[in-house]
Amino acid sequence: MDTKETGNRAEKLAVDYLKNKKYKIIGKNLSFSFGEIDILASHKSDIVVVEVKAKSTKEYGQGFEMVNFYKQKKLLLLAKELQKKYPKATIRIDIVSVNLSCNPPEIQHFINAVEEN
């Protein structure tokens, strides 16, 4: 499975997982000049930027470990941009980590995983 297929499969699993948790999917793969939002959702009164990270092998750690300092900064910029569109909403950033090497795939959901210091 190539990187694109891995990402697409993980995003589909993440969408299904979030829907089961009563999230409403607003959009997927939303492009901005400085980055992309994998999944945009609403949950209760929050607007949620969801970063999906997938691993197809158990080597080299878990997917969520790939959200480094630079990726966090980019996610915070995306959240600030969304605040303009949803000025009264609370914007939060979640990470959904999908391990595709397990059967069934293992999904970990980190709520409010990236916050501005």
Summary of the structure (lengths in Angstrom):
residues: 117
radius of gyration: 13.7
end to end distance: 37.5
largest distance: 42.1
contacts: 332
relative contact order: 0.20
helix: 33%
strand: 37%
